[in-house]
Amino acid sequence: MLPVIVQHSEALATYIFALQLALYQPQIRHLLQIVDALIVCNQRKTLSDLSRLFHVSLDPKALADFFRESPWRVDLIGKPRKKFMLMKALELASQAGLPIKIMAGLDDSLGKKGKATKSLQAVDIHHNHNESSKKKQSWSNGYVYVELHVQIGPFSFLFDTRLYLREKKVRQLNRERSKDHRLQYRSKYNLAREMLIELKELARRVPSLRLV
């Protein structure tokens, strides 16, 4: 694989810095590297493959440590991103003279994994709606997530995704966790409701908005 990234995309760097994330400078650097590589990578997106895309070779372990050991939480990136995207969509809609109205769409999706994939905690056997029929039900090895899309006029973006774990899977994972780090089962309905509540709280801060 030939290196393709000599310097970071200016548009990507502008976007990430506009979020004003509460991360240390090395964390920001790792985030830029990972996102930039994910955008241009057309092959398997392993950390080793992503690290090879850079003209200056990176240590895949350093990228892995960004996820495993670096002291940051998902909401430190997620919340500023969601707020920024909502405000930007509203700004564009206002500049275009469009009605200020938010439309929210929910969906659940299955990400299939190979049958040999057993070690990833999120991977489980799930019902595959797309491949099932009235005569035969289909089950696939993979992960399931619920996602919320937001649209304001012609402007749309992915607001959030939440990983879904079956209740049996949650009990299984909790056997290996301490009491302070145990998971709580959430149905798809509850995951969807949590995202809608968060969207509603953000929308409340903007006057003349209506959720559909």
Long-range contacts (C-beta under 8 A, 24 or more apart in sequence): 1-43, 1-49, 1-52, 1-53, 3-52, 3-53, 3-54, 3-55, 4-40, 4-53, 5-36, 5-37, 5-40, 5-53, 5-54, 5-55, 6-55, 8-32, 8-33, 8-36, 9-36, 9-39, 12-36, 12-39, 18-84, 19-77, 19-80, 19-81, 19-84, 20-80, 21-76, 21-77, 21-80, 22-72, 22-76, 23-72, 23-76, 23-77, 27-66, 27-70, 27-72, 30-62, 30-63, 30-66, 30-70, 31-66, 31-77, 33-58, 33-63, 34-63, 34-66, 78-160, 82-159, 82-160, 82-198, 82-199, 82-202, 83-202, 85-150, 85-157, 85-159, 86-150, 86-159, 86-199, 86-202, 86-203, 87-206, 89-150, 89-152, 89-155, 89-156, 89-157, 90-152, 90-206, 90-209, 92-152, 92-155, 93-152, 93-153, 93-155, 96-153, 98-152, 98-153, 99-153, 100-152, 100-206, 100-208, 100-209, 100-210, 101-152, 101-209, 101-210, 101-212, 102-150, 102-151, 102-152, 102-199, 102-203, 102-209, 102-210, 102-211, 102-212, 103-150, 103-151, 103-152, 103-212, 104-148, 104-149, 104-150, 104-151, 104-159, 104-196, 104-199, 104-211, 104-212, 105-148, 105-149, 105-150, 105-151, 106-146, 106-147, 106-148, 106-149, 106-192, 106-195, 106-196, 107-146, 107-147, 107-149, 108-144, 108-145, 108-146, 108-147, 108-164, 108-188, 109-144, 109-145, 109-147, 110-140, 110-142, 110-143, 110-144, 111-142, 111-143, 111-144, 111-145, 112-140, 112-141, 112-142, 113-141, 113-142, 113-143, 114-141, 115-141, 117-141, 121-173, 122-163, 122-165, 124-165, 124-166, 124-169, 126-166, 146-188, 146-191, 146-192, 146-195, 148-192, 148-195, 148-196, 148-199, 150-199, 159-195, 159-199, 160-195, 160-198, 160-199, 162-186, 162-191, 162-192, 162-194, 162-195, 164-188, 164-191
